[in-house]
């Protein structure tokens, strides 16, 4: 837990800004999907990629990759066998939207307001291993790396996590 808090502190201090550059968001998202395919197969969850290729963004690709890694891991953790997790990338004007959508149990409105708080975990998911720091670290990494992170329901059930990065340097 100390190492996790140290990682948050480093990200919040702005150290990730040194790595800002142009990168291919679709390549990173697709690569994370490929990395997690064996785990998804073991769980009986279909993991897929949706979106076009060669979508350029401006951020810290290491921070983005680490953040997406944690988001896909989290989605697979809460998605039951027979369901789906989708990673998507789409240009949206001056931004790139990267989504991780699962068909797990989702969160209530009150839980959505708390997700990403340090050490917070839904009372319904206490039987799942973790410290409650993963999404706090993810948010700190992504924000330090030039991205924003938001959470919303994924209908009919599940969670939609959206990461937004600019298309080019400010």
C-alpha positions, 0 to 999 in steps of 0.5 A: 500500500505504501508503494501505491501511495508513493505512485499516486504522489509522484503522478500528482506531482506532475512527473509524468508531464516529461513524457508528453508526445504524439502517440497512436491511441489505437495501438496502445488500446489494442495492445492492452486488449491483446495482453489481457486476452489469455486472462479473459479466455480463462475467465470465459469473458469475451474481450474485444477491440472496437474502433479505427486504427491510427488515431493520434493523441497527445499525452504520456503514452506510458501513463496512458498504457498503465492507466488502460492496463488497470482499467481493463484488469478492473473490468475483467475482475468484475465481469462474469463468465459469458459476458463481454468487455470492450475497449474502444478508441474513437476520434472526437473533434480535438480529442480522442475518446478511449472507452473500457466497457464491461457487462459486470454488475455496474455501480449505483449513482452513490457508488459512481460518485465515490469511485476512484476515491482512495481506499474506497470499495463498494460494499457489494464487492468486498469479496474481491481482492484489492486495496481500493487504490487501483482507480486512484492510481489510475486517475492520478497517472492519467491526469498527470499524463494529460488525460481525463477519466470519467465513469458512467453506467453501461446499459443495460448493466455494467460500467463505462470508463472513458479516458479523453486525451487531446489529439495534438499538443496544446 
